[in-house]
């Protein structure tokens, strides 16, 4: 599962060919023992994150929406994508 970004101890990843389970473009966020699948539109699809970290991820998703959709389009075709800048 390639890593897209890392900020404030939150790791953001995107899985190749991962368009079956949630049926919408999404990322996987990891923070300590928490894991969540979050739509690029900010919808929490599965799992959980603490509120503060979820807000940070939502802000990052908003800032990088275009880049995330471009990465998603590559990932569903099993093509490599680059990293996206962290939240600063």
C-alpha positions in Angstrom: 0.0 0.0 0.0 1.9 3.1 -1.2 2.2 6.0 1.1 0.8 9.3 -0.1 1.8 11.6 2.7 2.7 11.8 6.4 2.0 14.6 8.8 1.5 15.0 12.6 2.0 11.3 13.0 -0.8 10.5 10.6 0.1 8.3 7.6 -2.0 8.5 4.5 -2.0 5.6 2.0 -3.8 4.6 -1.1 -4.2 1.0 -2.3 -3.9 -0.1 -5.9 -7.2 -1.4 -7.5 -9.1 -0.5 -4.3 -12.4 0.6 -6.0 -14.5 -2.4 -5.0 -15.2 -2.2 -1.3 -16.1 1.4 -0.8 -17.1 2.2 -4.4 -15.8 5.8 -4.2 -12.3 7.4 -4.3 -10.8 7.3 -0.9 -7.7 7.1 1.2 -6.6 5.1 4.2 -5.4 7.1 7.3 -3.4 5.6 10.2 -2.8 7.3 13.5 -1.3 5.2 16.3 -3.8 2.3 16.8 -6.5 4.0 14.7 -7.3 3.3 11.1 -9.9 4.9 8.8 -11.0 4.8 5.2 -12.1 8.4 4.2 -13.5 9.5 0.9 -11.6 12.2 -0.9 -14.8 14.2 -0.4 -14.2 13.9 3.4 -16.9 11.2 4.1 -15.8 8.7 6.8 -16.4 5.3 5.2 -15.0 2.9 7.8 -13.0 2.9 10.9 -12.2 5.8 13.1 -9.7 8.5 14.0 -9.6 10.8 17.0 -11.6 14.0 16.2 -8.5 16.3 16.0 -6.7 13.9 13.6 -9.8 13.5 11.5 -10.1 17.3 11.2 -6.5 17.5 10.1 -7.1 14.8 7.4 -10.2 16.5 6.2 -8.3 19.8 5.8 -5.5 18.0 3.9 -8.1 16.3 1.6 -9.6 19.7 0.8 -6.3 21.3 0.0 -5.1 18.4 -2.2 -8.4 17.3 -3.8 -7.2 17.6 -7.4 -4.0 15.7 -6.7 -5.9 13.0 -4.8 -8.3 12.4 -7.7 -5.3 12.2 -10.1 -3.6 9.7 -7.8 -6.8 7.7 -7.4 -7.2 7.5 -11.2 -3.7 6.1 -11.5 -4.1 3.7 -8.5 -7.3 2.0 -9.8 -5.3 1.2 -13.0 -2.5 -0.2 -10.9 -0.2 2.7 -12.0 2.2 4.3 -9.6 1.5 7.8 -8.2 3.7 10.3 -6.4 3.6 11.6 -2.9 1.5 14.6 -2.0 2.8 17.4 0.2 2.0 17.1 4.0 -0.2 19.4 5.9 1.9 22.2 7.3 
